[in-house]
Amino acid sequence: MISLESLRIDAAEISDKISVFIRDQVQEAGLKGAVLSVSGGIDSAVALSMSVGALGPERVRAVTMPERDITPESDITDVMRLADMLDVTCDTVEITGVMRVMREVLPLYDASDLISSGNLKPRVRMTIAYHYANVLKSMVIGSSNRTEWLTGYFTKYGDGGVDIMPLVDLYKNQIRQLAVHLGIPDRIIRKKPSAGLWPGQTDEGELGISYDDLDLILFCRDRGLSEKETADELDIDQQLVHRVFQRVKANEHKRCLPTILRLRNHSS
């Protein structure tokens, strides 16, 4: 029977593979290092730790981009403590002023529309990350995991706007395993995942399902099981399984490059 034990990984082996991947990608691009947007959550903590392990702390720049009255002070503290632990430089760029200007100048801005207004924040953070990357001749490294990637739980051209995604083949549960292996502080590992788009927002609250259940449903789907087979295997409501399967399908466009209209026959 499929259970969370089915998601068990060899964290040491996976860590080595990710390190080689990051090192090779930066080297092949002819860049000097890496830039990461770090939030205080587990995914960006693992991505930062892996990047430092692959490139060395002197070739990695972390940037945390809080918003006043939205970002918990504890998240900023966690980022700084992690940066100190990894001996990596971390800059703080507050986006409060940028967001205020966006609210003032955007004709269709509506604070009650949590999705459209919330998505502005990761897109602003992406712009800042690429500013750093351009100046430092570095690669922007993403921290999305497979669970987020499949369900579309990321902002297109926001936290999804990166150069490489070294963690996107690992489910959330496996990210936790890797975090333990890397020695990420327990406080970060146990923190409720949140994209920080609005006060009180949590991933599981917005998704309407626990990460453990979501991981197992996606694992079954990846193994080719149907919705009914997945529900039977996990002893879980088939309507919940259907909702997850449909979410994966509906968000396919977020995982693809822009669709191109071919007007010329390039074979001639």
Buried (B, 14 or more C-beta within 10 A) or exposed (E): EBEEEEBEBEBEEBBEEBBEBBBEBBEEEEBEBBBBBBBBBBBBBBBBBBBBBBBEBEBBBBBBBBBEEBBBEEBBEBBBBBBEBBEBEBBEBBBBEBBEEBEEEEEEEEEEEEEEBBBBBBBBBBBBBBEBBEEBEBBBBBBBBBBBBBBBBBBBBBBBBBBBBBBBEBBBBBBBBBBEBBEBBEEBBEBEBBBBBBEEBEBBEBBEBEBBBBBBBBBBBEEEBEBEBBBBBBEBEEEBBBBBBEBBEEBEEBBEEEEEEEEEEEEE
